[in-house]
């Protein structure tokens, strides 16, 4: 039987996740997990979170371990993920280590039932609080550490804990210096004190349960991407007709490039810039650009002769559109 690694994308999409035969053994992920374990060992922890492959990053309630996205286990699947989503969480060794530390915090809290402590609740809030579908971050707040994108510590008390622990665990974070004048330092000092109480101790919760492991997921890759893309299409920011006319005010003519063509030429740069400034999904930004192209064609809009000015207007308008989405509370939880 031909290995799935040699199949075309079209054929690969009809493969079920459980049939990929994926394992962490022998992958870069395994070496990075071992690096994570060394960080825990250097801090004196007996605890080691167990890990498994699933369809996304997550740590189930009550489980002292966490799932890692299946596509990170093979370069072929990472390329497929990027082709369909334009990006993926954990695309660099640095970003994977950040995510591993973040999920370790959730697993550690489950292992020692830290979220039940009154002192934990006073610092972070109730972990039992319902997760919102979206949240409204305050980008300039110093009450939270900065670790993952989207000011993720602000999304929920459990994420505030996880982000704070991740910064504390990172051997290169220099958190005492970086957060010296921030209110968030109180949380970091609390984590520092709390961890001194549990290092060297075995956790009371030791289950090795694996939730939604790829070995049990019977959905195909095609179904996986369809569901993921549908979810990201919700609350998609779109331009109004008047906004498009402000960006592309020129009349038609030989010397004025069609707006749709202008956008297509700048698509890659626009997506990268808007994603960098807003931390929003490249897939969502691309959908907004597709919508722009469609309406520019319908309205027969043209760019001005000053290409640099039009480029600035286009990209800045996209950034403002997505920042407006951020302020309205539509930054959707992803991890």
C-alpha positions as protocol buffer text, in pm:
chain_id: "A"
residue {
  index: 1
  type: UNK
  ca { x: 0 y: 0 z: 0 }
}
residue {
  index: 2
  type: UNK
  ca { x: 133 y: 342 z: -98 }
}
residue {
  index: 3
  type: UNK
  ca { x: 235 y: 555 z: 200 }
}
residue {
  index: 4
  type: UNK
  ca { x: 12 y: 858 z: 255 }
}
residue {
  index: 5
  type: UNK
  ca { x: 321 y: 1079 z: 247 }
}
residue {
  index: 6
  type: UNK
  ca { x: 343 y: 1015 z: -129 }
}
residue {
  index: 7
  type: UNK
  ca { x: -23 y: 1079 z: -205 }
}
residue {
  index: 8
  type: UNK
  ca { x: -144 y: 1394 z: -381 }
}
residue {
  index: 9
  type: UNK
  ca { x: -310 y: 1654 z: -160 }
}
residue {
  index: 10
  type: UNK
  ca { x: -649 y: 1563 z: -307 }
}
residue {
  index: 11
  type: UNK
  ca { x: -610 y: 1196 z: -213 }
}
residue {
  index: 12
  type: UNK
  ca { x: -454 y: 1276 z: 123 }
}
residue {
  index: 13
  type: UNK
  ca { x: -756 y: 1487 z: 221 }
}
residue {
  index: 14
  type: UNK
  ca { x: -975 y: 1176 z: 214 }
}
residue {
  index: 15
  type: UNK
  ca { x: -753 y: 1002 z: 470 }
}
residue {
  index: 16
  type: UNK
  ca { x: -891 y: 967 z: 822 }
}
residue {
  index: 17
  type: UNK
  ca { x: -677 y: 1099 z: 1107 }
}
residue {
  index: 18
  type: UNK
  ca { x: -684 y: 758 z: 1275 }
}
residue {
  index: 19
  type: UNK
  ca { x: -537 y: 602 z: 960 }
}
residue {
  index: 20
  type: UNK
  ca { x: -230 y: 828 z: 946 }
}
residue {
  index: 21
  type: UNK
  ca { x: -49 y: 613 z: 1203 }
}
residue {
  index: 22
  type: UNK
  ca { x: 110 y: 918 z: 1365 }
}
residue {
  index: 23
  type: UNK
  ca { x: 334 y: 905 z: 1670 }
}
residue {
  index: 24
  type: UNK
  ca { x: 551 y: 1151 z: 1861 }
}
residue {
  index: 25
  type: UNK
  ca { x: 844 y: 910 z: 1865 }
}
residue {
  index: 26
  type: UNK
  ca { x: 1137 y: 1022 z: 1653 }
}
residue {
  index: 27
  type: UNK
  ca { x: 994 y: 1367 z: 1573 }
}
residue {
  index: 28
  type: UNK
  ca { x: 1124 y: 1715 z: 1649 }
}
residue {
  index: 29
  type: UNK
  ca { x: 832 y: 1741 z: 1889 }
}
residue {
  index: 30
  type: UNK
  ca { x: 969 y: 1456 z: 2097 }
}
residue {
  index: 31
  type: UNK
  ca { x: 1302 y: 1638 z: 2136 }
}
residue {
  index: 32
  type: UNK
  ca { x: 1121 y: 1961 z: 2228 }
}
residue {
  index: 33
  type: UNK
  ca { x: 909 y: 1778 z: 2487 }
}
residue {
  index: 34
  type: UNK
  ca { x: 1231 y: 1638 z: 2632 }
}
residue {
  index: 35
  type: UNK
  ca { x: 1363 y: 1995 z: 2645 }
}
residue {
  index: 36
  type: UNK
  ca { x: 1047 y: 2095 z: 2832 }
}
residue {
  index: 37
  type: UNK
  ca { x: 1105 y: 1811 z: 3078 }
}
residue {
  index: 38
  type: UNK
  ca { x: 1460 y: 1935 z: 3138 }
}
residue {
  index: 39
  type: UNK
  ca { x: 1323 y: 2281 z: 3219 }
}
residue {
  index: 40
  type: UNK
  ca { x: 1088 y: 2124 z: 3473 }
}
residue {
  index: 41
  type: UNK
  ca { x: 1370 y: 1914 z: 3615 }
}
residue {
  index: 42
  type: UNK
  ca { x: 1592 y: 2220 z: 3654 }
}
residue {
  index: 43
  type: UNK
  ca { x: 1318 y: 2375 z: 3867 }
}
residue {
  index: 44
  type: UNK
  ca { x: 1299 y: 2068 z: 4088 }
}
residue {
  index: 45
  type: UNK
  ca { x: 968 y: 1928 z: 3960 }
}
residue {
  index: 46
  type: UNK
  ca { x: 889 y: 1558 z: 3983 }
}
residue {
  index: 47
  type: UNK
  ca { x: 584 y: 1622 z: 3764 }
}
residue {
  index: 48
  type: UNK
  ca { x: 601 y: 1555 z: 3388 }
}
residue {
  index: 49
  type: UNK
  ca { x: 289 y: 1612 z: 3173 }
}
residue {
  index: 50
  type: UNK
  ca { x: 204 y: 1330 z: 2935 }
}
residue {
  index: 51
  type: UNK
  ca { x: 134 y: 1428 z: 2574 }
}
residue {
  index: 52
  type: UNK
  ca { x: -54 y: 1290 z: 2275 }
}
residue {
  index: 53
  type: UNK
  ca { x: -156 y: 1392 z: 1924 }
}
residue {
  index: 54
  type: UNK
  ca { x: -504 y: 1528 z: 1848 }
}
residue {
  index: 55
  type: UNK
  ca { x: -664 y: 1789 z: 1621 }
}
residue {
  index: 56
  type: UNK
  ca { x: -550 y: 2096 z: 1820 }
}
residue {
  index: 57
  type: UNK
  ca { x: -367 y: 2216 z: 2130 }
}
residue {
  index: 58
  type: UNK
  ca { x: -574 y: 2153 z: 2445 }
}
residue {
  index: 59
  type: UNK
  ca { x: -557 y: 2029 z: 2802 }
}
residue {
  index: 60
  type: UNK
  ca { x: -877 y: 1852 z: 2918 }
}
residue {
  index: 61
  type: UNK
  ca { x: -1024 y: 1935 z: 3259 }
}
residue {
  index: 62
  type: UNK
  ca { x: -877 y: 1715 z: 3529 }
}
residue {
  index: 63
  type: UNK
  ca { x: -608 y: 1562 z: 3307 }
}
residue {
  index: 64
  type: UNK
  ca { x: -239 y: 1626 z: 3393 }
}
residue {
  index: 65
  type: UNK
  ca { x: -135 y: 1614 z: 3027 }
}
residue {
  index: 66
  type: UNK
  ca { x: -219 y: 1781 z: 2698 }
}
residue {
  index: 67
  type: UNK
  ca { x: -281 y: 1725 z: 2328 }
}
residue {
  index: 68
  type: UNK
  ca { x: -65 y: 1853 z: 2043 }
}
residue {
  index: 69
  type: UNK
  ca { x: -190 y: 1913 z: 1685 }
}
residue {
  index: 70
  type: UNK
  ca { x: -129 y: 1611 z: 1464 }
}
residue {
  index: 71
  type: UNK
  ca { x: 14 y: 1813 z: 1175 }
}
residue {
  index: 72
  type: UNK
  ca { x: 322 y: 1904 z: 1382 }
}
residue {
  index: 73
  type: UNK
  ca { x: 426 y: 1539 z: 1374 }
}
residue {
  index: 74
  type: UNK
  ca { x: 519 y: 1537 z: 1003 }
}
residue {
  index: 75
  type: UNK
  ca { x: 648 y: 1798 z: 752 }
}
residue {
  index: 76
  type: UNK
  ca { x: 400 y: 1677 z: 487 }
}
residue {
  index: 77
  type: UNK
  ca { x: 107 y: 1755 z: 719 }
}
residue {
  index: 78
  type: UNK
  ca { x: 254 y: 2092 z: 816 }
}
residue {
  index: 79
  type: UNK
  ca { x: 268 y: 2186 z: 447 }
}
residue {
  index: 80
  type: UNK
  ca { x: -93 y: 2075 z: 405 }
}
residue {
  index: 81
  type: UNK
  ca { x: -201 y: 2279 z: 707 }
}
residue {
  index: 82
  type: UNK
  ca { x: -29 y: 2588 z: 572 }
}
residue {
  index: 83
  type: UNK
  ca { x: -180 y: 2537 z: 227 }
}
residue {
  index: 84
  type: UNK
  ca { x: -532 y: 2532 z: 372 }
}
residue {
  index: 85
  type: UNK
  ca { x: -499 y: 2776 z: 663 }
}
residue {
  index: 86
  type: UNK
  ca { x: -204 y: 2994 z: 544 }
}
residue {
  index: 87
  type: UNK
  ca { x: -39 y: 2947 z: 884 }
}
residue {
  index: 88
  type: UNK
  ca { x: -37 y: 2718 z: 1187 }
}
residue {
  index: 89
  type: UNK
  ca { x: 32 y: 2735 z: 1559 }
}
residue {
  index: 90
  type: UNK
  ca { x: 381 y: 2610 z: 1636 }
}
residue {
  index: 91
  type: UNK
  ca { x: 547 y: 2679 z: 1301 }
}
residue {
  index: 92
  type: UNK
  ca { x: 884 y: 2750 z: 1468 }
}
residue {
  index: 93
  type: UNK
  ca { x: 1077 y: 2583 z: 1749 }
}
residue {
  index: 94
  type: UNK
  ca { x: 1039 y: 2899 z: 1960 }
}
residue {
  index: 95
  type: UNK
  ca { x: 661 y: 2910 z: 1917 }
}
residue {
  index: 96
  type: UNK
  ca { x: 629 y: 2538 z: 1993 }
}
residue {
  index: 97
  type: UNK
  ca { x: 821 y: 2578 z: 2319 }
}
residue {
  index: 98
  type: UNK
  ca { x: 593 y: 2867 z: 2416 }
}
residue {
  index: 99
  type: UNK
  ca { x: 288 y: 2651 z: 2353 }
}
residue {
  index: 100
  type: UNK
  ca { x: 439 y: 2354 z: 2538 }
}
residue {
  index: 101
  type: UNK
  ca { x: 503 y: 2569 z: 2845 }
}
residue {
  index: 102
  type: UNK
  ca { x: 153 y: 2716 z: 2825 }
}
residue {
  index: 103
  type: UNK
  ca { x: -17 y: 2376 z: 2810 }
}
residue {
  index: 104
  type: UNK
  ca { x: 212 y: 2243 z: 3084 }
}
residue {
  index: 105
  type: UNK
  ca { x: 67 y: 2509 z: 3313 }
}
residue {
  index: 106
  type: UNK
  ca { x: -285 y: 2375 z: 3256 }
}
residue {
  index: 107
  type: UNK
  ca { x: -166 y: 2017 z: 3312 }
}
residue {
  index: 108
  type: UNK
  ca { x: 19 y: 2118 z: 3629 }
}
residue {
  index: 109
  type: UNK
  ca { x: -289 y: 2294 z: 3767 }
}
residue {
  index: 110
  type: UNK
  ca { x: -489 y: 1975 z: 3706 }
}
residue {
  index: 111
  type: UNK
  ca { x: -220 y: 1753 z: 3859 }
}
residue {
  index: 112
  type: UNK
  ca { x: -207 y: 1951 z: 4186 }
}
residue {
  index: 113
  type: UNK
  ca { x: -562 y: 2093 z: 4175 }
}
residue {
  index: 114
  type: UNK
  ca { x: -412 y: 2441 z: 4203 }
}
residue {
  index: 115
  type: UNK
  ca { x: -724 y: 2618 z: 4073 }
}
residue {
  index: 116
  type: UNK
  ca { x: -910 y: 2507 z: 4389 }
}
residue {
  index: 117
  type: UNK
  ca { x: -680 y: 2708 z: 4614 }
}
residue {
  index: 118
  type: UNK
  ca { x: -825 y: 3030 z: 4753 }
}
residue {
  index: 119
  type: UNK
  ca { x: -492 y: 3206 z: 4696 }
}
residue {
  index: 120
  type: UNK
  ca { x: -501 y: 3100 z: 4328 }
}
residue {
  index: 121
  type: UNK
  ca { x: -853 y: 3238 z: 4289 }
}
residue {
  index: 122
  type: UNK
  ca { x: -758 y: 3567 z: 4453 }
}
residue {
  index: 123
  type: UNK
  ca { x: -479 y: 3615 z: 4200 }
}
residue {
  index: 124
  type: UNK
  ca { x: -641 y: 3483 z: 3881 }
}
residue {
  index: 125
  type: UNK
  ca { x: -1015 y: 3440 z: 3938 }
}
residue {
  index: 126
  type: UNK
  ca { x: -1230 y: 3129 z: 3909 }
}
residue {
  index: 127
  type: UNK
  ca { x: -1114 y: 2864 z: 3663 }
}
residue {
  index: 128
  type: UNK
  ca { x: -1475 y: 2746 z: 3645 }
}
residue {
  index: 129
  type: UNK
  ca { x: -1579 y: 3070 z: 3473 }
}
residue {
  index: 130
  type: UNK
  ca { x: -1744 y: 2996 z: 3137 }
}
residue {
  index: 131
  type: UNK
  ca { x: -1507 y: 3049 z: 2845 }
}
residue {
  index: 132
  type: UNK
  ca { x: -1632 y: 3327 z: 2615 }
}
residue {
  index: 133
  type: UNK
  ca { x: -1653 y: 3272 z: 2239 }
}
residue {
  index: 134
  type: UNK
  ca { x: -1458 y: 3596 z: 2205 }
}
residue {
  index: 135
  type: UNK
  ca { x: -1296 y: 3852 z: 2431 }
}
residue {
  index: 136
  type: UNK
  ca { x: -1204 y: 4220 z: 2433 }
}
residue {
  index: 137
  type: UNK
  ca { x: -835 y: 4260 z: 2519 }
}
residue {
  index: 138
  type: UNK
  ca { x: -671 y: 4576 z: 2646 }
}
residue {
  index: 139
  type: UNK
  ca { x: -344 y: 4582 z: 2453 }
}
residue {
  index: 140
  type: UNK
  ca { x: -171 y: 4827 z: 2687 }
}
residue {
  index: 141
  type: UNK
  ca { x: -269 y: 4665 z: 3016 }
}
residue {
  index: 142
  type: UNK
  ca { x: 21 y: 4579 z: 3245 }
}
residue {
  index: 143
  type: UNK
  ca { x: -190 y: 4356 z: 3468 }
}
residue {
  index: 144
  type: UNK
  ca { x: -109 y: 4058 z: 3246 }
}
residue {
  index: 145
  type: UNK
  ca { x: 210 y: 3903 z: 3110 }
}
residue {
  index: 146
  type: UNK
  ca { x: 277 y: 3892 z: 2736 }
}
residue {
  index: 147
  type: UNK
  ca { x: 351 y: 3545 z: 2602 }
}
residue {
  index: 148
  type: UNK
  ca { x: 127 y: 3407 z: 2327 }
}
residue {
  index: 149
  type: UNK
  ca { x: -33 y: 3635 z: 2068 }
}
residue {
  index: 150
  type: UNK
  ca { x: -368 y: 3811 z: 2102 }
}
residue {
  index: 151
  type: UNK
  ca { x: -296 y: 3918 z: 2463 }
}
residue {
  index: 152
  type: UNK
  ca { x: -414 y: 3569 z: 2548 }
}
residue {
  index: 153
  type: UNK
  ca { x: -369 y: 3604 z: 2924 }
}
residue {
  index: 154
  type: UNK
  ca { x: -668 y: 3840 z: 2922 }
}
residue {
  index: 155
  type: UNK
  ca { x: -910 y: 3585 z: 2778 }
}
residue {
  index: 156
  type: UNK
  ca { x: -988 y: 3380 z: 3092 }
}
residue {
  index: 157
  type: UNK
  ca { x: -854 y: 3325 z: 3447 }
}
residue {
  index: 158
  type: UNK
  ca { x: -715 y: 2983 z: 3351 }
}
residue {
  index: 159
  type: UNK
  ca { x: -529 y: 3140 z: 3057 }
}
residue {
  index: 160
  type: UNK
  ca { x: -397 y: 3418 z: 3280 }
}
residue {
  index: 161
  type: UNK
  ca { x: -250 y: 3146 z: 3502 }
}
residue {
  index: 162
  type: UNK
  ca { x: -110 y: 2948 z: 3209 }
}
residue {
  index: 163
  type: UNK
  ca { x: 55 y: 3250 z: 3050 }
}
residue {
  index: 164
  type: UNK
  ca { x: 201 y: 3365 z: 3382 }
}
residue {
  index: 165
  type: UNK
  ca { x: 343 y: 3019 z: 3457 }
}
residue {
  index: 166
  type: UNK
  ca { x: 486 y: 2990 z: 3104 }
}
residue {
  index: 167
  type: UNK
  ca { x: 676 y: 3318 z: 3148 }
}
residue {
  index: 168
  type: UNK
  ca { x: 796 y: 3202 z: 3491 }
}
residue {
  index: 169
  type: UNK
  ca { x: 917 y: 2866 z: 3353 }
}
residue {
  index: 170
  type: UNK
  ca { x: 1097 y: 3008 z: 3048 }
}
residue {
  index: 171
  type: UNK
  ca { x: 1468 y: 3014 z: 3142 }
}
residue {
  index: 172
  type: UNK
  ca { x: 1527 y: 3312 z: 2912 }
}
residue {
  index: 173
  type: UNK
  ca { x: 1231 y: 3530 z: 3016 }
}
residue {
  index: 174
  type: UNK
  ca { x: 1413 y: 3746 z: 3276 }
}
residue {
  index: 175
  type: UNK
  ca { x: 1066 y: 3807 z: 3421 }
}
residue {
  index: 176
  type: UNK
  ca { x: 1182 y: 3993 z: 3732 }
}
residue {
  index: 177
  type: UNK
  ca { x: 1353 y: 4253 z: 3515 }
}
residue {
  index: 178
  type: UNK
  ca { x: 1099 y: 4268 z: 3231 }
}
residue {
  index: 179
  type: UNK
  ca { x: 793 y: 4301 z: 3455 }
}
residue {
  index: 180
  type: UNK
  ca { x: 961 y: 4500 z: 3732 }
}
residue {
  index: 181
  type: UNK
  ca { x: 716 y: 4794 z: 3717 }
}
residue {
  index: 182
  type: UNK
  ca { x: 410 y: 4594 z: 3609 }
}
residue {
  index: 183
  type: UNK
  ca { x: 121 y: 4489 z: 3836 }
}
residue {
  index: 184
  type: UNK
  ca { x: 159 y: 4149 z: 3665 }
}
residue {
  index: 185
  type: UNK
  ca { x: 476 y: 4101 z: 3872 }
}
residue {
  index: 186
  type: UNK
  ca { x: 256 y: 4019 z: 4174 }
}
residue {
  index: 187
  type: UNK
  ca { x: 119 y: 3718 z: 3985 }
}
residue {
  index: 188
  type: UNK
  ca { x: 467 y: 3609 z: 3883 }
}
residue {
  index: 189
  type: UNK
  ca { x: 588 y: 3633 z: 4243 }
}
residue {
  index: 190
  type: UNK
  ca { x: 284 y: 3436 z: 4352 }
}
residue {
  index: 191
  type: UNK
  ca { x: 365 y: 3161 z: 4100 }
}
residue {
  index: 192
  type: UNK
  ca { x: 726 y: 3163 z: 4219 }
}
residue {
  index: 193
  type: UNK
  ca { x: 617 y: 3109 z: 4579 }
}
residue {
  index: 194
  type: UNK
  ca { x: 349 y: 2852 z: 4494 }
}
residue {
  index: 195
  type: UNK
  ca { x: 588 y: 2642 z: 4287 }
}
residue {
  index: 196
  type: UNK
  ca { x: 834 y: 2626 z: 4578 }
}
residue {
  index: 197
  type: UNK
  ca { x: 559 y: 2453 z: 4775 }
}
residue {
  index: 198
  type: UNK
  ca { x: 509 y: 2172 z: 4522 }
}
residue {
  index: 199
  type: UNK
  ca { x: 850 y: 2106 z: 4365 }
}
residue {
  index: 200
  type: UNK
  ca { x: 981 y: 1767 z: 4469 }
}
residue {
  index: 201
  type: UNK
  ca { x: 631 y: 1636 z: 4537 }
}
residue {
  index: 202
  type: UNK
  ca { x: 439 y: 1383 z: 4330 }
}
residue {
  index: 203
  type: UNK
  ca { x: 100 y: 1514 z: 4218 }
}
residue {
  index: 204
  type: UNK
  ca { x: -222 y: 1368 z: 4360 }
}
residue {
  index: 205
  type: UNK
  ca { x: -374 y: 1338 z: 4010 }
}
residue {
  index: 206
  type: UNK
  ca { x: -177 y: 1094 z: 3795 }
}
residue {
  index: 207
  type: UNK
  ca { x: -415 y: 968 z: 3526 }
}
residue {
  index: 208
  type: UNK
  ca { x: -263 y: 915 z: 3180 }
}
residue {
  index: 209
  type: UNK
  ca { x: -596 y: 957 z: 3003 }
}
residue {
  index: 210
  type: UNK
  ca { x: -579 y: 1075 z: 2640 }
}
residue {
  index: 211
  type: UNK
  ca { x: -883 y: 1264 z: 2511 }
}
residue {
  index: 212
  type: UNK
  ca { x: -959 y: 1264 z: 2136 }
}
residue {
  index: 213
  type: UNK
  ca { x: -631 y: 1106 z: 2039 }
}
residue {
  index: 214
  type: UNK
  ca { x: -568 y: 1079 z: 1665 }
}
residue {
  index: 215
  type: UNK
  ca { x: -590 y: 702 z: 1708 }
}
residue {
  index: 216
  type: UNK
  ca { x: -963 y: 746 z: 1775 }
}
residue {
  index: 217
  type: UNK
  ca { x: -1047 y: 1038 z: 1542 }
}
residue {
  index: 218
  type: UNK
  ca { x: -1233 y: 899 z: 1240 }
}
residue {
  index: 219
  type: UNK
  ca { x: -1282 y: 1230 z: 1055 }
}
residue {
  index: 220
  type: UNK
  ca { x: -1096 y: 1283 z: 730 }
}
residue {
  index: 221
  type: UNK
  ca { x: -851 y: 1564 z: 673 }
}
residue {
  index: 222
  type: UNK
  ca { x: -1105 y: 1715 z: 433 }
}
residue {
  index: 223
  type: UNK
  ca { x: -1369 y: 1722 z: 710 }
}
residue {
  index: 224
  type: UNK
  ca { x: -1115 y: 1861 z: 956 }
}
residue {
  index: 225
  type: UNK
  ca { x: -1034 y: 2158 z: 730 }
}
residue {
  index: 226
  type: UNK
  ca { x: -1399 y: 2221 z: 640 }
}
residue {
  index: 227
  type: UNK
  ca { x: -1491 y: 2252 z: 1009 }
}
residue {
  index: 228
  type: UNK
  ca { x: -1190 y: 2467 z: 1090 }
}
residue {
  index: 229
  type: UNK
  ca { x: -1248 y: 2706 z: 801 }
}
residue {
  index: 230
  type: UNK
  ca { x: -1621 y: 2737 z: 876 }
}
residue {
  index: 231
  type: UNK
  ca { x: -1540 y: 2835 z: 1234 }
}
residue {
  index: 232
  type: UNK
  ca { x: -1298 y: 3107 z: 1123 }
}
residue {
  index: 233
  type: UNK
  ca { x: -1550 y: 3251 z: 879 }
}
residue {
  index: 234
  type: UNK
  ca { x: -1778 y: 3357 z: 1164 }
}
residue {
  index: 235
  type: UNK
  ca { x: -1794 y: 3733 z: 1232 }
}
residue {
  index: 236
  type: UNK
  ca { x: -1572 y: 3804 z: 934 }
}
residue {
  index: 237
  type: UNK
  ca { x: -1484 y: 4178 z: 908 }
}
residue {
  index: 238
  type: UNK
  ca { x: -1597 y: 4327 z: 576 }
}
residue {
  index: 239
  type: UNK
  ca { x: -1567 y: 4667 z: 407 }
}
residue {
  index: 240
  type: UNK
  ca { x: -1870 y: 4876 z: 320 }
}
residue {
  index: 241
  type: UNK
  ca { x: -1909 y: 5020 z: -30 }
}
residue {
  index: 242
  type: UNK
  ca { x: -1819 y: 5372 z: 82 }
}
residue {
  index: 243
  type: UNK
  ca { x: -1499 y: 5252 z: 248 }
}
residue {
  index: 244
  type: UNK
  ca { x: -1388 y: 5081 z: -73 }
}
residue {
  index: 245
  type: UNK
  ca { x: -1455 y: 5399 z: -273 }
}
residue {
  index: 246
  type: UNK
  ca { x: -1232 y: 5591 z: -32 }
}
residue {
  index: 247
  type: UNK
  ca { x: -946 y: 5348 z: -87 }
}
residue {
  index: 248
  type: UNK
  ca { x: -997 y: 5334 z: -465 }
}
residue {
  index: 249
  type: UNK
  ca { x: -1138 y: 5673 z: -570 }
}
residue {
  index: 250
  type: UNK
  ca { x: -1000 y: 5685 z: -925 }
}
residue {
  index: 251
  type: UNK
  ca { x: -1211 y: 5671 z: -1238 }
}
residue {
  index: 252
  type: UNK
  ca { x: -1158 y: 5399 z: -1498 }
}
residue {
  index: 253
  type: UNK
  ca { x: -901 y: 5451 z: -1768 }
}
residue {
  index: 254
  type: UNK
  ca { x: -594 y: 5307 z: -1933 }
}
residue {
  index: 255
  type: UNK
  ca { x: -356 y: 5453 z: -1679 }
}
residue {
  index: 256
  type: UNK
  ca { x: -556 y: 5356 z: -1371 }
}
residue {
  index: 257
  type: UNK
  ca { x: -507 y: 4995 z: -1261 }
}
residue {
  index: 258
  type: UNK
  ca { x: -819 y: 4800 z: -1174 }
}
residue {
  index: 259
  type: UNK
  ca { x: -857 y: 4782 z: -796 }
}
residue {
  index: 260
  type: UNK
  ca { x: -909 y: 4405 z: -800 }
}
residue {
  index: 261
  type: UNK
  ca { x: -579 y: 4356 z: -983 }
}
residue {
  index: 262
  type: UNK
  ca { x: -402 y: 4597 z: -749 }
}
residue {
  index: 263
  type: UNK
  ca { x: -524 y: 4403 z: -442 }
}
residue {
  index: 264
  type: UNK
  ca { x: -421 y: 4070 z: -590 }
}
residue {
  index: 265
  type: UNK
  ca { x: -66 y: 4196 z: -646 }
}
residue {
  index: 266
  type: UNK
  ca { x: -38 y: 4311 z: -286 }
}
residue {
  index: 267
  type: UNK
  ca { x: -229 y: 4023 z: -127 }
}
residue {
  index: 268
  type: UNK
  ca { x: 69 y: 3842 z: 30 }
}
residue {
  index: 269
  type: UNK
  ca { x: 224 y: 4160 z: 172 }
}
residue {
  index: 270
  type: UNK
  ca { x: -112 y: 4284 z: 298 }
}
residue {
  index: 271
  type: UNK
  ca { x: -191 y: 3957 z: 475 }
}
residue {
  index: 272
  type: UNK
  ca { x: 151 y: 3944 z: 643 }
}
residue {
  index: 273
  type: UNK
  ca { x: 136 y: 4307 z: 757 }
}
residue {
  index: 274
  type: UNK
  ca { x: -219 y: 4293 z: 891 }
}
residue {
  index: 275
  type: UNK
  ca { x: -152 y: 3964 z: 1071 }
}
residue {
  index: 276
  type: UNK
  ca { x: 160 y: 4111 z: 1230 }
}
residue {
  index: 277
  type: UNK
  ca { x: -18 y: 4424 z: 1355 }
}
residue {
  index: 278
  type: UNK
  ca { x: -344 y: 4261 z: 1467 }
}
residue {
  index: 279
  type: UNK
  ca { x: -244 y: 3899 z: 1546 }
}
residue {
  index: 280
  type: UNK
  ca { x: -557 y: 3785 z: 1363 }
}
residue {
  index: 281
  type: UNK
  ca { x: -578 y: 3473 z: 1148 }
}
residue {
  index: 282
  type: UNK
  ca { x: -418 y: 3493 z: 804 }
}
residue {
  index: 283
  type: UNK
  ca { x: -700 y: 3276 z: 676 }
}
residue {
  index: 284
  type: UNK
  ca { x: -961 y: 3527 z: 795 }
}
residue {
  index: 285
  type: UNK
  ca { x: -765 y: 3823 z: 656 }
}
residue {
  index: 286
  type: UNK
  ca { x: -741 y: 3650 z: 320 }
}
residue {
  index: 287
  type: UNK
  ca { x: -1119 y: 3595 z: 319 }
}
residue {
  index: 288
  type: UNK
  ca { x: -1172 y: 3968 z: 378 }
}
residue {
  index: 289
  type: UNK
  ca { x: -935 y: 4044 z: 89 }
}
residue {
  index: 290
  type: UNK
  ca { x: -1125 y: 3799 z: -135 }
}
residue {
  index: 291
  type: UNK
  ca { x: -1444 y: 3981 z: -43 }
}
residue {
  index: 292
  type: UNK
  ca { x: -1279 y: 4315 z: -127 }
}
residue {
  index: 293
  type: UNK
  ca { x: -1169 y: 4186 z: -468 }
}
residue {
  index: 294
  type: UNK
  ca { x: -1518 y: 4061 z: -547 }
}
residue {
  index: 295
  type: UNK
  ca { x: -1684 y: 4391 z: -459 }
}
residue {
  index: 296
  type: UNK
  ca { x: -1419 y: 4599 z: -635 }
}
residue {
  index: 297
  type: UNK
  ca { x: -1488 y: 4400 z: -951 }
}
residue {
  index: 298
  type: UNK
  ca { x: -1863 y: 4447 z: -914 }
}
residue {
  index: 299
  type: UNK
  ca { x: -1820 y: 4822 z: -858 }
}
residue {
  index: 300
  type: UNK
  ca { x: -1555 y: 4857 z: -1131 }
}
residue {
  index: 301
  type: UNK
  ca { x: -1319 y: 5044 z: -896 }
}
residue {
  index: 302
  type: UNK
  ca { x: -971 y: 5162 z: -994 }
}
residue {
  index: 303
  type: UNK
  ca { x: -659 y: 5256 z: -803 }
}
residue {
  index: 304
  type: UNK
  ca { x: -508 y: 5602 z: -826 }
}
residue {
  index: 305
  type: UNK
  ca { x: -187 y: 5653 z: -1020 }
}
residue {
  index: 306
  type: UNK
  ca { x: 5 y: 5698 z: -695 }
}
residue {
  index: 307
  type: UNK
  ca { x: 62 y: 5331 z: -620 }
}
residue {
  index: 308
  type: UNK
  ca { x: 247 y: 5386 z: -292 }
}
residue {
  index: 309
  type: UNK
  ca { x: -33 y: 5606 z: -159 }
}
residue {
  index: 310
  type: UNK
  ca { x: -293 y: 5348 z: -259 }
}
residue {
  index: 311
  type: UNK
  ca { x: -90 y: 5069 z: -100 }
}
residue {
  index: 312
  type: UNK
  ca { x: -74 y: 5260 z: 229 }
}
residue {
  index: 313
  type: UNK
  ca { x: -447 y: 5330 z: 214 }
}
residue {
  index: 314
  type: UNK
  ca { x: -526 y: 4964 z: 146 }
}
residue {
  index: 315
  type: UNK
  ca { x: -310 y: 4813 z: 421 }
}
residue {
  index: 316
  type: UNK
  ca { x: -390 y: 5075 z: 683 }
}
residue {
  index: 317
  type: UNK
  ca { x: -762 y: 5034 z: 614 }
}
residue {
  index: 318
  type: UNK
  ca { x: -731 y: 4658 z: 662 }
}
residue {
  index: 319
  type: UNK
  ca { x: -544 y: 4707 z: 989 }
}
residue {
  index: 320
  type: UNK
  ca { x: -809 y: 4951 z: 1111 }
}
residue {
  index: 321
  type: UNK
  ca { x: -1086 y: 4711 z: 1009 }
}
residue {
  index: 322
  type: UNK
  ca { x: -934 y: 4426 z: 1209 }
}
residue {
  index: 323
  type: UNK
  ca { x: -842 y: 4645 z: 1505 }
}
residue {
  index: 324
  type: UNK
  ca { x: -1205 y: 4756 z: 1505 }
}
residue {
  index: 325
  type: UNK
  ca { x: -1301 y: 4389 z: 1517 }
}
residue {
  index: 326
  type: UNK
  ca { x: -1062 y: 4346 z: 1809 }
}
residue {
  index: 327
  type: UNK
  ca { x: -1216 y: 4638 z: 2000 }
}
residue {
  index: 328
  type: UNK
  ca { x: -1565 y: 4501 z: 1942 }
}
residue {
  index: 329
  type: UNK
  ca { x: -1467 y: 4180 z: 2119 }
}
residue {
  index: 330
  type: UNK
  ca { x: -1449 y: 3937 z: 1829 }
}
residue {
  index: 331
  type: UNK
  ca { x: -1098 y: 3802 z: 1895 }
}
residue {
  index: 332
  type: UNK
  ca { x: -1194 y: 3437 z: 1901 }
}
residue {
  index: 333
  type: UNK
  ca { x: -1035 y: 3192 z: 2139 }
}
residue {
  index: 334
  type: UNK
  ca { x: -810 y: 2948 z: 1958 }
}
residue {
  index: 335
  type: UNK
  ca { x: -621 y: 2745 z: 2219 }
}
